[in-house]
Amino acid sequence: MPVFDALAELLAPTRCAGCDLPGELLCPVCRERLALIDVYRACPRCGAPYGRLVCTECWDRDFAFEEARAVGVLDGELARVIVLHKDAGERRLGAVIGVLIGDVAGRCWPGWA
């Protein structure tokens, strides 16, 4: 760990984006509570949860794309992670978000990785 990072950690310890407890960017408890969408139940066209058979979100809409996937519902811990990354400038959460996106992409498009 570089000296600057160690000093920054000493002065302002890393806190969980979900519960604000010191330690990790996203603690295991908050990671477990993320409102993630099951890709096998989601709409294959728009990514809405529970839209695999009949999607009420996109059935009467036209999109400029063929299919989309969503990582989760923007609520609770996931919403806080996104807001802290986007609005508060917590760029370290980009790695957490990237892992979530990569997991969904890997399940939806197996050859993608």
Secondary structure, 3 states (H helix, E strand, C coil): CCHHHHHHHHHCCCECCCCCCECCCCCHHHHHCCCECCCCCCCCCCCCCCCCCCCCCCCCCCCCCCCCCCCECCCHHHHHHHHHHHCCCCCCHHHHHHHHHHHHHHHHCCCCC
